[in-house]
Amino acid sequence: MIRAAYLAAEGFEAALAEELSRHKIVITLWHGRLALSSDPPIPAAWALDIWTDPRELEAPSVKSAADALRAIQRNWSAYAVEHHRRMALIAERLPPVKARPLVFPEPAPSSHLGAWTLLAADRLVVSAAKSSPFVNGECRFEEDHIGPPSRAYLKLWEALTRFGRWPAAGETCLDLGASPGGWTWVLAKLEASVTAVDKAPLAAAVAAMPGVTERLDSAFGMAPEPVDWLCSDVIAYPDRLLELVRRWIEGGAARHIVCTIKFQGPTDHAAAEAFAAIPGGRVVHLFHNKHELTFLWAAADLPGRITV
C-alpha cells in the first residue's frame, strides 16, 4: 500500500533518499524522481512536492482512467515517467491546468490541485492532496533578463512566494553576502530600504537603485541590529550560518529571515535538521535551489503569536 510519495528535484534523488532514511522512511519504489513509500507522509525538505494521500487505481482504458480522476476532483497535474502517449490521452480528457509562469510579486496559486501518474499502462497512482500548489513543485516565473545582475534573484522570488509574504515599501532589509546584488535588486524593486553587506561591491546599477545602501563588510562580523527582513545568500558552512541565524533570533533583531543553506561536499543533514527545529521556521528545497536549501522564519509564526 502506498501511503506517501515524495518528488525530488532533478539530480537530488540521493539527498531526498538520505533524508527519508534518517527519518526511518522506507522507499518501496522509485518511479522516476518520485519516491513511493508505505509509511505515512512526513515533511521532507528535499522534496519539491509531497503526495500526502496517494492511492492506486485500476485503469484498463484511457476513458476509465480519466473518469476515475474526474470522479475524485477537478484539477490534476500529471507526472510522466513512461507511457507518455497514454498519459497524454488521459490528460486530454481532464479539465486543463494552465501552469503559467507567475509575475512576481504574485501570490502562489490557491486552487486545489492533485497529482497522478501511471505506474503501468493499466495502473494509476493518484493523490487528491499534495504539499505544493505548483505542477510537480515547479515554481516558474516570467523572468527579467535585463534588471538583475545574476540569476540568484529567482531564488528570492520563489522563497518569498513560498513564504506567502514579502517586504513592504519602506521596510528595512539587510542582505548578507549581497554581491553582485541579485537579492538586493529584488528587495529594492519592492521599494524596501536595503543595506547590502559584502566585501565585494554591488553591480553599479544595483548600488544606484533608490533605497540601497552598500556596506563593504563581512556578514559574520556584524552584531545583530533591528531589521524587518534578514536575507542571506552568503557562501558559508551550514554550521556557521546556523550560529549567525540563532544569534539574530535570540537577539530579537529580525522579524523575518530568508537564507540559503549551502552545502559544500556531502549534504549536512544534521545542520538542515537543526535549522528546521528552530521554532517559527521551516526548511525547503526550492525549484531554483541547487545543492542548497532555503530557511524561512518569521517571529509572528512563533508558538503563542498570531500569524500574519
ZALOVO-399618 format. One record per residue: residue in three letters; z, y, x of N, C-alpha, C in turn. Coordinates in Angstrom, 3 decimals, padded with zeros to 6 digits. Example, Ala and Ser with C-alpha at 12.3 -4.5 7.8 and 13.67 -1.06 7.14 Angstrom:
REM residues 2
 residu      n_Z      n_Y      n_X     ca_Z     ca_Y     ca_X      c_Z      c_Y      c_X
    ALA  007.800 -005.690  013.190  007.800 -004.500  012.300  007.800 -003.300  013.200
    SER  007.080 -002.250  012.850  007.140 -001.060  013.670  007.870  000.030  012.900
***
This chain:
REM residues 308
 residu      n_Z      n_Y      n_X     ca_Z     ca_Y     ca_X      c_Z      c_Y      c_X
    MET  000.000 -001.200  000.846  000.000  000.000  000.000  000.000  001.247  000.880
    ILE -000.920  002.169  000.615 -000.979  003.417  001.375 -000.104  004.454  000.677
    ARG  000.856  005.006  001.415  001.771  005.995  000.826  001.607  007.382  001.423
    ALA  000.869  007.484  002.523  000.619  008.793  003.146 -000.602  008.684  004.032
    ALA -001.289  009.801  004.204 -002.434  009.862  005.108 -002.395  011.202  005.835
    TYR -002.603  011.156  007.141 -002.484  012.342  007.995 -003.825  012.586  008.682
    LEU -004.378  013.779  008.475 -005.678  014.106  009.058 -005.483  014.923  010.329
    ALA -005.889  014.354  011.453 -005.779  015.046  012.737 -006.986  015.942  012.959
    ALA -006.794  017.005  013.716 -007.931  017.807  014.168 -008.726  016.983  015.172
    GLU -010.006  017.278  015.288 -010.859  016.524  016.195 -010.335  016.610  017.630
    GLY -010.122  015.443  018.231 -009.638  015.379  019.602 -008.133  015.315  019.733
    PHE -007.405  015.412  018.617 -005.943  015.430  018.682 -005.315  014.255  017.924
    GLU -006.081  013.166  017.803 -005.557  011.963  017.159 -004.368  011.396  017.934
    ALA -004.443  011.429  019.269 -003.363  010.861  020.090 -002.072  011.649  019.912
    ALA -002.174  012.974  019.866 -000.975  013.802  019.677 -000.330  013.509  018.331
    LEU -001.155  013.342  017.286 -000.618  013.009  015.965  000.022  011.630  015.987
    ALA -000.630  010.652  016.604 -000.079  009.298  016.668  001.261  009.286  017.393
    GLU  001.362  010.039  018.483  002.630  010.119  019.225  003.721  010.744  018.369
    GLU  003.376  011.805  017.654  004.368  012.468  016.805  004.858  011.525  015.709
    LEU  003.946  010.843  015.042  004.343  009.934  013.970  005.190  008.792  014.504
    SER  004.839  008.285  015.686  005.608  007.204  016.296  007.039  007.636  016.576
    ARG  007.212  008.896  017.012  008.566  009.400  017.295  009.421  009.417  016.025
    HIS  008.765  009.514  014.878  009.486  009.532  013.599  009.441  008.173  012.901
    LYS  009.089  007.133  013.667  009.085  005.751  013.163  008.085  005.547  012.028
    ILE  007.034  006.349  011.997  005.979  006.178  011.002  004.924  005.242  011.587
    VAL  004.628  004.160  010.876  003.666  003.166  011.345  002.287  003.480  010.772
    ILE  001.312  003.608  011.654 -000.067  003.805  011.221 -000.687  002.429  011.001
    THR -001.075  002.152  009.772 -001.652  000.843  009.458 -003.161  000.800  009.699
    LEU -003.795  001.972  009.634 -005.247  002.019  009.809 -005.678  003.428  010.151
    TRP -006.598  003.536  011.119 -007.280  004.805  011.369 -008.624  004.759  010.663
    HIS -008.884  005.748  009.849 -010.177  005.895  009.183 -010.761  007.207  009.699
    GLY -011.554  007.127  010.756 -011.976  008.344  011.431 -010.757  009.032  012.013
    ARG -010.535  010.282  011.641 -009.368  011.037  012.104 -008.202  010.953  011.122
    LEU -008.343  010.125  010.102 -007.326  010.004  009.062 -006.434  008.800  009.344
    ALA -005.154  009.067  009.581 -004.181  008.008  009.851 -003.501  007.602  008.549
    LEU -003.708  006.352  008.133 -003.131  005.838  006.898 -001.842  005.089  007.205
    SER -000.841  005.287  006.356  000.462  004.671  006.594  001.060  004.172  005.288
    SER  001.835  003.103  005.384  002.559  002.585  004.215  003.945  003.206  004.107
    ASP  004.286  004.083  005.048  005.565  004.795  004.998  005.428  006.081  004.186
    PRO  006.523  006.561  003.584  006.452  007.815  002.817  006.028  008.981  003.710
    PRO  005.391  010.017  003.128  004.917  011.141  003.935  006.058  011.966  004.515
    ILE  005.821  012.484  005.715  006.767  013.387  006.362  005.982  014.614  006.840
    PRO  006.661  015.739  007.105  005.974  016.867  007.744  005.509  016.443  009.131
    ALA  004.282  016.752  009.472  003.728  016.393  010.778  002.970  017.591  011.319
    ALA  003.465  018.157  012.405  002.878  019.384  012.951  001.431  019.184  013.369
    TRP  001.105  017.994  013.909 -000.233  017.769  014.455 -001.246  017.342  013.397
    ALA -000.850  017.324  012.140 -001.780  017.009  011.056 -002.340  018.300  010.475
    LEU -003.669  018.417  010.440 -004.285  019.562  009.766 -004.026  019.498  008.271
    ASP -003.945  018.291  007.749 -003.766  018.083  006.318 -003.004  016.775  006.136
    ILE -002.157  016.722  005.124 -001.406  015.510  004.810 -001.644  015.160  003.351
    TRP -002.157  013.960  003.122 -002.356  013.466  001.769 -001.030  012.839  001.324
    THR -000.361  013.485  000.405  001.010  013.099  000.076  001.120  012.136 -001.096
    ASP  000.004  011.891 -001.805  000.065  010.979 -002.958 -001.170  010.081 -003.002
    PRO -001.446  009.356 -001.908 -002.672  008.562 -001.875 -002.554  007.259 -002.677
    ARG -003.692  006.822 -003.185 -003.756  005.517 -003.841 -005.174  004.976 -003.710
    GLU -005.280  003.672 -003.735 -006.582  003.026 -003.631 -007.121  002.723 -005.023
    LEU -008.428  002.935 -005.187 -009.082  002.665 -006.456 -010.351  001.862 -006.207
    GLU -010.619  000.926 -007.104 -011.875  000.192 -007.035 -013.009  001.109 -007.499
    ALA -014.136  001.050 -006.814 -015.272  001.905 -007.148 -016.565  001.099 -007.028
    PRO -016.833  000.222 -007.993 -018.021 -000.647 -007.887 -019.348  000.099 -007.983
    SER -019.314  001.343 -008.485 -020.553  002.111 -008.595 -020.260  003.576 -008.318
    VAL -021.314  004.344 -008.074 -021.165  005.790 -007.869 -020.566  006.432 -009.112
    LYS -021.067  006.044 -010.280 -020.568  006.627 -011.527 -019.094  006.312 -011.739
    SER -018.682  005.068 -011.486 -017.284  004.706 -011.707 -016.363  005.459 -010.754
    ALA -016.828  005.673 -009.534 -016.028  006.421 -008.562 -015.844  007.860 -009.027
    ALA -016.945  008.510 -009.438 -016.863  009.894 -009.901 -016.027  009.994 -011.173
    ASP -016.195  009.051 -012.082 -015.414  009.066 -013.327 -013.923  008.928 -013.032
    ALA -013.583  008.073 -012.069 -012.174  007.880 -011.727 -011.561  009.165 -011.168
    LEU -012.315  009.854 -010.336 -011.821  011.106 -009.767 -011.686  012.173 -010.849
    ARG -012.675  012.310 -011.695 -012.636  013.330 -012.752 -011.522  013.058 -013.758
    ALA -011.170  011.783 -013.947 -010.098  011.450 -014.887 -008.729  011.905 -014.371
    ILE -008.624  012.060 -013.056 -007.341  012.463 -012.465 -007.189  013.974 -012.484
    GLN -008.202  014.712 -012.000 -008.148  016.167 -011.965 -009.549  016.710 -011.687
    ARG -009.663  018.022 -011.622 -010.976  018.641 -011.487 -011.438  018.775 -010.035
    ASN -010.613  019.374 -009.177 -011.064  019.806 -007.852 -010.746  018.782 -006.763
    TRP -011.796  018.400 -006.024 -011.644  017.404 -004.970 -012.407  017.835 -003.710
    SER -011.844  017.489 -002.567 -012.545  017.665 -001.296 -012.755  016.289 -000.678
    ALA -013.910  016.104 -000.083 -014.262  014.795  000.475 -014.097  014.783  001.988
    TYR -013.577  013.675  002.506 -013.527  013.439  003.946 -014.416  012.227  004.219
    ALA -015.554  012.457  004.840 -016.546  011.405  005.036 -016.487  010.852  006.457
    VAL -016.383  009.526  006.555 -016.402  008.839  007.848 -017.619  007.918  007.916
    GLU -017.851  007.204  006.841 -019.009  006.317  006.722 -019.455  006.330  005.268
    HIS -020.491  005.544  004.939 -021.037  005.540  003.576 -021.372  006.971  003.122
    HIS -021.977  007.727  004.037 -022.215  009.147  003.780 -023.107  009.378  002.549
    ARG -024.155  008.580  002.415 -025.058  008.760  001.273 -024.337  008.497 -000.041
    ARG -023.542  007.436 -000.076 -022.810  007.103 -001.304 -021.782  008.199 -001.617
    MET -021.122  008.703 -000.584 -020.158  009.784 -000.808 -020.852  011.029 -001.347
    ALA -022.031  011.322 -000.822 -022.771  012.484 -001.301 -023.157  012.325 -002.770
    LEU -023.541  011.134 -003.156 -023.911  010.889 -004.547 -022.714  011.027 -005.474
    ILE -021.553  010.555 -005.010 -020.330  010.718 -005.813 -019.994  012.198 -005.944
    ALA -020.048  012.931 -004.813 -019.702  014.357 -004.819 -020.609  015.149 -005.752
    GLU -021.868  014.739 -005.872 -022.810  015.432 -006.760 -022.385  015.340 -008.221
    ARG -021.604  014.330 -008.568 -021.161  014.149 -009.949 -019.830  014.856 -010.224
    LEU -019.264  015.491 -009.204 -017.990  016.191 -009.348 -018.226  017.697 -009.427
    PRO -017.294  018.448 -010.033 -017.424  019.910 -010.009 -017.468  020.402 -008.561
    PRO -018.348  021.341 -008.242 -018.462  021.791 -006.851 -017.224  022.543 -006.384
    VAL -016.845  022.297 -005.142 -015.757  023.033 -004.499 -016.377  023.862 -003.385
    LYS -016.363  025.175 -003.538 -017.001  026.059 -002.575 -015.988  026.465 -001.496
    ALA -016.129  025.872 -000.339 -015.218  026.183  000.765 -015.789  027.351  001.567
    ARG -015.865  028.515  000.918 -016.436  029.668  001.594 -015.454  030.223  002.626
    PRO -015.963  030.857  003.673 -015.069  031.474  004.666 -014.260  032.607  004.041
    LEU -013.007  032.735  004.446 -012.152  033.821  003.973 -012.531  035.128  004.666
    VAL -012.273  036.221  003.986 -012.402  037.548  004.583 -010.974  038.056  004.820
    PHE -010.526  038.051  006.065 -009.147  038.445  006.365 -008.951  039.941  006.092
    PRO -007.783  040.351  005.510 -006.647  039.544  005.078 -006.737  039.162  003.608
    GLU -007.306  038.019  003.373 -007.443  037.466  002.033 -006.506  036.274  001.920
    PRO -005.786  036.141  000.801 -004.869  035.005  000.676 -005.598  033.665  000.715
    ALA -004.861  032.638  001.089 -005.402  031.278  001.049 -005.708  030.894 -000.396
    PRO -006.626  029.967 -000.619 -006.930  029.540 -001.997 -005.674  029.039 -002.699
    SER -005.584  029.356 -003.977 -004.405  028.950 -004.753 -004.701  027.828 -005.740
    SER -005.971  027.513 -005.949 -006.315  026.453 -006.902 -005.956  025.086 -006.335
    HIS -005.552  024.195 -007.226 -005.140  022.856 -006.818 -006.336  022.084 -006.265
    LEU -006.110  021.356 -005.158 -007.198  020.630 -004.506 -006.702  019.270 -004.039
    GLY -007.422  018.232 -004.414 -007.115  016.887 -003.944 -008.089  016.461 -002.866
    ALA -007.917  015.243 -002.353 -008.784  014.738 -001.285 -009.136  013.283 -001.553
    TRP -010.320  012.872 -001.080 -010.746  011.484 -001.272 -011.682  011.059 -000.154
    THR -011.782  009.759  000.027 -012.713  009.179  000.987 -013.074  007.772  000.526
    LEU -014.113  007.228  001.093 -014.483  005.826  000.849 -014.053  004.992  002.046
    LEU -013.127  004.068  001.816 -012.753  003.118  002.861 -013.823  002.041  002.998
    ALA -014.417  001.695  001.882 -015.533  000.748  001.823 -016.454  001.230  000.718
    ALA -017.621  000.631  000.622 -018.586  001.096 -000.372 -018.026  001.036 -001.786
    ASP -017.100  000.093 -002.031 -016.556 -000.075 -003.377 -015.054  000.209 -003.452
    ARG -014.536  000.968 -002.463 -013.082  001.214 -002.453 -012.784  002.650 -002.057
    LEU -012.142  003.369 -002.972 -011.745  004.758 -002.751 -010.295  004.848 -002.297
    VAL -010.001  005.852 -001.481 -008.630  006.323 -001.311 -008.620  007.762 -001.795
    VAL -007.770  008.059 -002.764 -007.703  009.403 -003.337 -006.265  009.894 -003.294
    SER -006.106  011.207 -003.141 -004.785  011.809 -003.202 -004.893  013.094 -004.012
    ALA -004.220  013.118 -005.144 -004.269  014.301 -006.002 -003.534  015.480 -005.385
    ALA -002.656  015.196 -004.424 -001.885  016.259 -003.769 -002.072  016.160 -002.263
    LYS -002.134  017.308 -001.628 -002.219  017.357 -000.174 -001.567  018.639  000.317
    SER -001.285  018.707  001.615 -000.492  019.822  002.129 -001.284  021.098  002.324
    SER -002.583  021.003  002.585 -003.385  022.181  002.892 -004.249  022.582  001.704
    PRO -004.371  023.888  001.429 -005.259  024.335  000.352 -006.721  024.364  000.779
    PHE -006.982  024.071  002.068 -008.334  024.131  002.602 -008.967  022.739  002.640
    VAL -010.281  022.696  002.507 -011.010  021.438  002.608 -010.796  020.855  003.997
    ASN -010.214  019.654  004.050 -009.909  018.967  005.307 -009.084  019.827  006.267
    GLY -008.287  020.727  005.707 -007.397  021.551  006.518 -008.093  022.595  007.369
    GLU -009.377  022.827  007.122 -010.168  023.713  007.979 -010.178  025.131  007.415
    CYS -009.365  025.988  007.988 -009.258  027.384  007.577 -010.321  028.189  008.330
    ARG -011.388  028.543  007.635 -012.508  029.252  008.277 -012.587  030.684  007.753
    PHE -013.102  031.563  008.611 -013.197  032.982  008.281 -014.612  033.504  008.508
    GLU -014.918  034.612  007.842 -016.072  035.400  008.223 -015.689  036.114  009.519
    GLU -016.303  035.719  010.609 -015.867  036.179  011.926 -016.366  037.589  012.242
    ASP -015.638  038.247  013.133 -016.020  039.558  013.640 -016.501  039.352  015.079
    HIS -017.790  039.527  015.304 -018.361  039.283  016.626 -018.456  040.553  017.467
    ILE -017.920  041.662  016.951 -018.054  042.939  017.648 -016.712  043.503  018.099
    GLY -015.725  043.562  017.202 -014.475  044.263  017.495 -013.529  043.600  018.477
    PRO -013.128  042.353  018.253 -012.102  041.741  019.104 -012.640  041.386  020.488
    PRO -011.796  041.472  021.526 -012.242  041.183  022.889 -012.227  039.703  023.245
    SER -011.714  038.858  022.368 -011.692  037.412  022.597 -011.592  036.717  021.251
    ARG -011.792  035.396  021.257 -011.720  034.637  020.005 -010.285  034.285  019.617
    ALA -009.315  034.726  020.390 -007.921  034.444  020.063 -007.510  035.076  018.738
    TYR -008.236  036.103  018.308 -007.892  036.770  017.045 -007.920  035.794  015.880
    LEU -008.774  034.744  015.956 -008.877  033.786  014.856 -007.576  033.006  014.674
    LYS -006.875  032.752  015.773 -005.588  032.052  015.661 -004.593  032.885  014.870
    LEU -004.532  034.187  015.156 -003.571  035.030  014.443 -003.998  035.221  012.995
    TRP -005.293  035.378  012.746 -005.753  035.434  011.354 -005.295  034.200  010.590
    GLU -005.501  033.022  011.185 -005.125  031.797  010.489 -003.617  031.670  010.358
    ALA -002.890  032.005  011.416 -001.429  031.907  011.372 -000.854  032.769  010.252
    LEU -001.335  033.999  010.128 -000.832  034.896  009.095 -001.255  034.424  007.708
    THR -002.455  033.875  007.604 -002.916  033.333  006.318 -002.063  032.142  005.912
    ARG -001.795  031.249  006.881 -000.938  030.085  006.594  000.500  030.528  006.285
    PHE  000.932  031.599  006.945  002.271  032.158  006.736  002.389  032.726  005.320
    GLY  001.272  033.245  004.808  001.288  033.865  003.494  001.812  035.281  003.513
    ARG  001.833  035.895  004.694  002.289  037.276  004.847  001.717  037.832  006.146
    TRP  001.637  039.140  006.244  001.138  039.785  007.464  001.721  041.178  007.534
    PRO  001.650  041.801  008.721  002.251  043.128  008.875  001.660  044.154  007.916
    ALA  002.527  044.999  007.373  002.088  046.099  006.526  001.863  047.338  007.381
    ALA  001.124  048.276  006.843  000.861  049.521  007.568  002.179  050.168  007.979
    GLY  002.275  050.532  009.254  003.456  051.209  009.763  004.539  050.285  010.290
    GLU  004.468  048.984  010.010  005.481  048.077  010.544  005.319  047.949  012.056
    THR  006.420  047.699  012.730  006.402  047.619  014.189  006.134  046.193  014.641
    CYS  005.238  046.059  015.630  004.861  044.754  016.157  004.935  044.780  017.675
    LEU  005.424  043.703  018.244  005.439  043.514  019.681  004.540  042.324  019.988
    ASP  003.503  042.548  020.783  002.544  041.500  021.117  002.747  041.117  022.575
    LEU  003.344  039.951  022.813  003.653  039.498  024.163  002.486  038.697  024.734
    GLY  002.157  038.953  025.996  001.009  038.296  026.605 -000.269  038.766  025.952
    ALA -000.373  040.078  025.759 -001.400  040.644  024.883 -002.806  040.642  025.463
    SER -002.954  040.810  026.783 -004.288  040.977  027.380 -005.191  039.764  027.126
    PRO -006.462  040.003  026.791 -007.186  041.282  026.717 -007.028  042.030  025.399
    GLY -006.312  041.449  024.417 -005.995  042.232  023.231 -006.466  041.691  021.900
    GLY -006.791  040.401  021.816 -007.248  039.832  020.551 -006.225  039.964  019.439
    TRP -004.960  039.640  019.750 -003.921  039.746  018.723 -003.566  041.201  018.449
    THR -003.527  042.029  019.491 -003.257  043.459  019.296 -004.310  044.070  018.382
    TRP -005.556  043.664  018.558 -006.648  044.151  017.710 -006.387  043.810  016.243
    VAL -005.955  042.583  015.967 -005.650  042.172  014.589 -004.549  043.046  014.000
    LEU -003.472  043.212  014.751 -002.315  043.962  014.265 -002.657  045.431  014.046
    ALA -003.446  046.009  014.969 -003.838  047.407  014.831 -004.772  047.612  013.649
    LYS -005.656  046.632  013.399 -006.554  046.727  012.241 -005.768  046.705  010.927
    LEU -004.583  046.108  010.950 -003.712  046.104  009.777 -002.905  047.396  009.664
    GLU -003.153  048.322  010.605 -002.504  049.639  010.650 -001.027  049.535  010.991
    ALA -000.661  048.484  011.721  000.707  048.367  012.222  000.848  049.191  013.495
    SER  002.086  049.432  013.890  002.383  050.099  015.156  002.649  049.016  016.196
    VAL  001.770  048.897  017.192  001.780  047.749  018.097  002.115  048.167  019.532
    THR  003.084  047.479  020.117  003.337  047.589  021.543  002.823  046.316  022.193
    ALA  001.815  046.457  023.052  001.174  045.312  023.701  001.753  045.162  025.104
    VAL  002.356  043.995  025.363  003.050  043.766  026.629  002.310  042.715  027.449
    ASP  001.919  043.074  028.653  001.270  042.140  029.567  001.193  042.804  030.940
    LYS  001.186  041.998  031.979  000.997  042.548  033.323 -000.459  042.938  033.554
    ALA -001.366  042.347  032.765 -002.786  042.697  032.839 -003.111  043.696  031.733
    PRO -004.081  044.576  031.951 -004.387  045.615  030.963 -005.150  045.077  029.766
    LEU -005.060  045.830  028.680 -005.859  045.544  027.491 -007.312  045.951  027.727
    ALA -008.197  045.384  026.948 -009.561  045.894  026.907 -009.499  047.358  026.467
    ALA -010.328  048.197  027.074 -010.247  049.640  026.848 -010.368  049.998  025.375
    ALA -011.270  049.330  024.651 -011.476  049.655  023.238 -010.237  049.339  022.409
    VAL -009.503  048.273  022.761 -008.280  047.924  022.033 -007.160  048.899  022.374
    ALA -007.029  049.244  023.649 -005.987  050.182  024.076 -006.146  051.542  023.402
    ALA -007.385  051.892  023.029 -007.649  053.192  022.414 -007.462  053.189  020.909
    MET -007.158  052.030  020.303 -007.010  051.966  018.847 -005.764  052.717  018.397
    PRO -005.820  053.372  017.230 -004.641  054.071  016.704 -003.461  053.122  016.548
    GLY -002.291  053.586  016.943 -001.071  052.807  016.785 -000.757  051.851  017.909
    VAL -001.619  051.786  018.943 -001.423  050.847  020.042 -000.775  051.545  021.237
    THR  000.305  050.948  021.731  000.954  051.400  022.960  000.921  050.251  023.945
    GLU  000.497  050.533  025.161  000.375  049.497  026.174  001.570  049.551  027.120
    ARG  002.152  048.383  027.393  003.274  048.299  028.335  002.953  047.231  029.375
    LEU  002.739  047.648  030.614  002.429  046.714  031.691  003.740  046.129  032.202
    ASP  004.100  044.981  031.668  005.408  044.393  031.947  005.339  042.892  031.679
    SER  006.387  042.189  032.076  006.497  040.762  031.816  007.156  040.523  030.469
    ALA  006.610  039.629  029.684  007.184  039.307  028.386  008.589  038.743  028.520
    PHE  008.838  038.050  029.617  010.121  037.363  029.772  011.187  038.242  030.413
    GLY  010.799  039.440  030.850  011.783  040.348  031.430  012.349  041.324  030.424
    MET  011.880  041.253  029.177  012.305  042.211  028.164  013.557  041.753  027.442
    ALA  014.413  042.704  027.160  015.571  042.433  026.309  015.129  042.561  024.857
    PRO  015.717  041.778  023.945  015.341  041.896  022.533  015.530  043.311  022.005
    GLU  014.565  043.779  021.240  014.627  045.094  020.617  014.146  044.962  019.183
    PRO  014.652  045.798  018.276  014.303  045.640  016.860  012.804  045.825  016.605
    VAL  012.185  044.825  015.972  010.779  044.892  015.570  010.618  044.144  014.253
    ASP  009.600  044.526  013.501  009.298  043.789  012.277  008.608  042.471  012.598
    TRP  007.749  042.484  013.645  006.974  041.300  013.996  007.001  041.094  015.506
    LEU  007.428  039.914  015.926  007.315  039.498  017.322  006.188  038.476  017.388
    CYS  005.135  038.810  018.130  003.976  037.932  018.244  003.773  037.565  019.707
    SER  003.390  036.330  019.956  003.199  035.898  021.340  002.120  034.836  021.433
    ASP  001.138  035.108  022.269  000.137  034.116  022.647  000.193  033.925  024.167
    VAL  001.370  034.186  024.714  001.558  034.164  026.157  001.478  032.725  026.689
    ILE  000.934  032.583  027.895  000.891  031.271  028.551  002.234  031.020  029.211
    ALA  002.956  030.005  028.734  004.286  029.706  029.273  004.642  028.267  028.924
    TYR  005.511  027.677  029.723  006.008  026.348  029.380  006.796  026.427  028.076
    PRO  006.692  025.419  027.216  007.355  025.473  025.909  008.855  025.749  025.988
    ASP  009.559  025.152  026.967  010.999  025.375  027.065  011.327  026.837  027.336
    ARG  010.499  027.483  028.145  010.733  028.894  028.458  010.478  029.767  027.231
    LEU  009.428  029.447  026.486  009.146  030.191  025.264  010.242  029.960  024.227
    LEU  010.739  028.742  024.131  011.822  028.422  023.200  013.054  029.261  023.502
    GLU  013.374  029.410  024.774  014.517  030.233  025.173  014.314  031.681  024.746
    LEU  013.094  032.199  024.935  012.799  033.575  024.540  012.945  033.742  023.028
    VAL  012.386  032.820  022.262  012.437  032.914  020.801  013.881  032.846  020.309
    ARG  014.643  031.936  020.861  016.053  031.832  020.454  016.815  033.113  020.762
    ARG  016.498  033.736  021.898  017.189  034.971  022.289  016.908  036.082  021.277
    TRP  015.651  036.177  020.823  015.309  037.217  019.861  015.909  036.925  018.486
    ILE  015.930  035.666  018.086  016.513  035.322  016.787  018.021  035.533  016.797
    GLU  018.682  035.035  017.831  020.138  035.172  017.906  020.569  036.626  018.028
    GLY  019.694  037.463  018.603  019.999  038.882  018.710  019.686  039.664  017.444
    GLY  019.134  038.983  016.441  018.801  039.647  015.185  017.755  040.732  015.353
    ALA  016.855  040.548  016.353  015.935  041.622  016.709  014.632  041.600  015.930
    ALA  014.172  040.434  015.485  012.867  040.327  014.828  013.011  039.863  013.383
    ARG  012.178  040.407  012.504  012.150  039.966  011.105  011.174  038.815  010.911
    HIS  010.112  038.786  011.707  009.111  037.725  011.651  008.705  037.377  013.076
    ILE  008.380  036.098  013.281  007.897  035.659  014.587  006.673  034.764  014.386
    VAL  005.633  035.033  015.172  004.452  034.176  015.242  004.163  033.959  016.717
    CYS  004.231  032.720  017.177  003.974  032.491  018.597  003.262  031.158  018.806
    THR  002.475  031.112  019.860  001.739  029.909  020.222  002.537  029.117  021.237
    ILE  002.751  027.828  020.938  003.425  026.916  021.863  002.336  026.173  022.620
    LYS  002.157  026.496  023.890  001.050  025.938  024.664  001.542  024.809  025.558
    PHE  000.769  023.735  025.604  001.144  022.558  026.389  000.225  022.427  027.591
    GLN  000.840  022.285  028.738  000.105  022.091  029.982  000.350  020.654  030.430
    GLY -000.674  019.819  030.310 -000.485  018.397  030.572 -000.098  017.692  029.291
    PRO  000.774  016.672  029.371  001.162  015.912  028.175  001.838  016.800  027.131
    THR  001.711  016.411  025.876  002.349  017.146  024.788  003.867  017.011  024.887
    ASP  004.561  018.125  024.868  006.024  018.129  024.911  006.536  018.063  023.468
    HIS  006.610  016.854  022.944  007.026  016.691  021.553  008.478  017.109  021.338
    ALA  009.323  016.921  022.332  010.728  017.314  022.196  010.851  018.821  021.998
    ALA  010.074  019.583  022.753  010.105  021.038  022.600  009.580  021.448  021.229
    ALA  008.504  020.798  020.774  007.961  021.108  019.457  009.002  020.829  018.368
    GLU  009.729  019.738  018.510  010.766  019.404  017.533  011.913  020.406  017.576
    ALA  012.213  020.936  018.776  013.269  021.946  018.895  012.862  023.231  018.177
    PHE  011.594  023.612  018.298  011.109  024.776  017.549  011.206  024.514  016.048
    ALA  010.760  023.332  015.615  010.751  023.003  014.191  012.158  022.966  013.600
    ALA  013.159  022.713  014.448  014.544  022.614  013.975  015.199  023.983  013.786
    ILE  014.548  025.058  014.222  015.118  026.392  014.059  015.107  026.763  012.577
    PRO  016.261  027.069  011.989  016.298  027.421  010.560  015.373  028.598  010.253
    GLY  014.614  028.459  009.177  013.690  029.513  008.772  012.318  029.399  009.395
    GLY  012.113  028.392  010.251  010.847  028.283  010.962  010.099  027.011  010.644
    ARG  008.838  026.981  011.028  008.032  025.765  010.930  006.975  025.786  012.026
    VAL  006.503  024.598  012.358  005.529  024.428  013.432  004.284  023.776  012.847
    VAL  003.123  024.346  013.147  001.873  023.837  012.588  000.807  023.780  013.674
    HIS -000.151  022.886  013.474 -001.345  022.883  014.318 -002.459  023.536  013.511
    LEU -002.854  024.728  013.958 -003.900  025.466  013.266 -005.261  024.845  013.525
    PHE -006.173  025.077  012.619 -007.560  024.653  012.820 -008.133  025.298  014.080
    HIS -007.670  026.509  014.407 -008.166  027.234  015.572 -007.319  027.014  016.825
    ASN -006.275  026.205  016.733 -005.493  025.843  017.920 -006.241  024.836  018.773
    LYS -005.958  024.866  020.072 -006.425  023.816  020.964 -005.230  022.901  021.211
    HIS -004.904  022.601  022.494 -003.737  021.761  022.775 -002.491  022.643  022.724
    GLU -002.165  023.057  021.513 -001.085  024.006  021.291 -000.691  023.947  019.821
    LEU  000.495  024.406  019.539  000.994  024.517  018.180  001.371  025.967  017.920
    THR  001.595  026.306  016.670  001.991  027.666  016.306  003.321  027.620  015.564
    PHE  004.242  028.492  015.995  005.569  028.594  015.391  005.597  029.817  014.486
    LEU  006.014  029.612  013.234  006.122  030.676  012.243  007.570  030.767  011.791
    TRP  008.126  031.979  011.808  009.538  032.140  011.443  009.726  033.466  010.738
    ALA  010.589  033.458  009.710  010.940  034.687  009.005  012.428  034.700  008.731
    ALA  013.071  035.817  009.024  014.501  035.947  008.756  014.788  035.759  007.278
    ALA  013.847  036.203  006.424  014.038  036.087  004.982  014.045  034.638  004.518
    ASP  013.538  033.711  005.341  013.487  032.311  004.951  014.716  031.513  005.409
    LEU  015.671  032.200  006.016  016.885  031.512  006.424  017.684  031.075  005.202
    PRO  018.415  029.961  005.298  019.212  029.495  004.173  020.150  030.600  003.673
    GLY  020.221  030.781  002.352  021.098  031.788  001.799  020.459  033.142  001.631
    ARG  019.192  033.295  002.121  018.487  034.553  001.961  017.361  034.397  000.938
    ILE  016.926  035.495  000.388  015.843  035.479 -000.580  014.524  035.498  000.170
    THR  013.646  034.567 -000.146  012.337  034.519  000.499  011.453  035.625 -000.048
    VAL  010.818  036.369  000.857  009.914  037.442  000.420  008.537  036.878  000.152
***
